[in-house]
């Protein structure tokens, strides 16, 4: 895990590339406490590798900066940018290739020699051997910038799911690349909020549905793509080529014949993923929340390597916040395994003192205080010496862990005319969710259909009277060609459940989760690894029918049964799903009451062309006085003020 910055000069530029790179590099210090390196390539393709940037000399055509968090190989020879054996390629790489041991052996058999023991040199050898085909052989997470002097190209690539970030901005005389947006902002004279993303955010939608960001002109390199830019500076922008696609229905492997066969395959694939994800030369720990996802990963790791790893838990005071605390399930797990467990907590006072720093880390307005809770958990892991932490993210998206998945399966029974199953499911959902069947019909059938129609017609949300809709006239609400292509890909799946799984994986909820995790971890120089988002396991999950995952009162049924030998029954058979939540609703009404009122009364909010300040203040007052329960809307107003001020946009 590391931090990258890079500049490719287009044509002849009068800009000071060295100074710009220095400012970008300074923003990424927490990503690499173990060392740094620089590569400068001039127009004649002569290279200079430096340990510190020097002023003077000709302006480089390509300039790369690297921050090093040593994990796989802690020897000095492993620092980047790293040259290939013949010196014709140079690599700056953020992430991990988990199957590098196996690839190294294969490449050695083909005559390649290695002087280091990690994965960076394996990438260089794989590029030399297979070219762009090497990416399909990698099992891991990465963002890569590679200078190929022989082919006179700057090559970039991201992993299949976009776990590791890589941002870029195209300017008239240069293209900027970086692991974090703040590094690009440091090299630019101006910054402007992206109205499209801001509009989505204010309405409560996670906005990472395309490659835009919250800043106009700054984009994310798409997941599972690569690009090649000529070193002569003749290109105007990267052209991205997909090198992997999530398996489509007609391309997926044959579906398991029996439930037991599928459960066995899930156990085997998850175990293999955990075994590879734990490869490191530093201390590895796990997050342990009390839910199934983190418990399964921790339990499998404990079975593979007993008592060698610590676990980390964020908990709340049960006497005050019982509805938000899962520590009783953590207690069950620790008692059964005797695995070391360290705990921390957070309260409104800590949140108040930390929210601006966390906003700076996250580079965008915080969607919820759970992002702050995750930041706190990484802080705990670093305090106890773990440089790598295994996280349970991704399980809900591929195995069906959310309430929406139950409703989708229920709706599908109706659409397919399975009346008996539809009625039975309705009774179970009504009992489990303590809602009447008419209420379920409205929330699970009618409202989603209306919402889809509204989106298809390109209508405005118009949910809050404190949003000045007129200020967003320039925001394109109708479907673009990009949205149409995305929807066509989603509709290719015959099952509504599989469509939702594909949507979440490619375009939906996982994108912001990956960003939150990377940014929070790197703020504490901790690498987050995600065993559930391992492509063999994900591809397997696409072959498993929805009925084996969700339905008749079960979520993630197949994962539960695949995990039984590793996880206590109290966790495996939990009927509820708490999720990673905080007492945000209570804090906003009580502990943070004055802070939120101060936010909506601030000059920043009052000057905002996007908000009606008086209506926003009334909305907050109505929440505090109990006239509505939309605490998330209140939080967004509070968080928006922090972001606008931290990043100088207010």
Secondary structure, DSSP 8 states (H G I E B T S, - for coil): -EEEEEEEE-SS--S-HHHHHHHHHHTTGGG-BT-EEEEEE-TT--EEEESS----S---SEEEEEEE---S--SGGG-SSEE-TTSSEEEEEEEEETTHHHHHHHHHHTT---SSSSSHHHHHHHHHHHGGGGGGG--EEEEEEEEETTTTEEEEEE-TT--S--EEEE-SSEEEEESSHHHHHHT-S---B-HHHHHHHHTT----SSSB-SBTT-EE--TTEEEEEETTS--SS---EE------GGGS----SSHHHHHHHHHHHHHHHHHHHT--SS-EEEE--SSHHHHHHHHHHHHHSTT--EEEEE---HHHHGGG--HHHHHHHHHHH---EEEE---HHHHHHHHHHHHHHH-S--S-THHHHHHHHHHHHHHTT-SEEEE-TTHHHHHT-SHHHHHHHHHHHHHTT-HHHHHHHHHHHHHHHT--HHHHHIIIIIHHHHHHHHHHHT------TTB-GGGGTTS--S--HHHHHHHHHHHTSSSHHHHHHHHHHHTSHHHHHHHHHHHHHHHTT-EEEETTS-HHHHHHHHHS-GGGTSBTTBSSHHHHHHTTTTS-HHHHT------S--SHHHHHHTTTHHHHHHHHHSHHHHH-TTB-HHHHHHHHHHHHTTS---HHHHHHHHHHHHHHHHTT--
